[in-house]
């Protein structure tokens, strides 16, 4: 949700967004906790916007997200950009 707000402020025409998240908990490293979270957003955009700008906006959204800021786990973003036709 943070990304959609950041994209709207940047006037990016996002026509689709979905995310697949995966969390890893290492049982060999007590106490049990989530050590790493991987987000795999797929962002569908319309218009001539460089992928680098979209990836930058995803990073901005991550920095502004109050949920992400409250975590101690490592969060990795592996984004895919799709062009709307």
Secondary structure as UniProt FT lines:
FT   HELIX           2..9
FT   TURN            10..11
FT   STRAND          13..25
FT   TURN            27..28
FT   STRAND          34..46
FT   HELIX           51..64
FT   HELIX           66..69
FT   STRAND          74..77
FT   STRAND          80..83
//
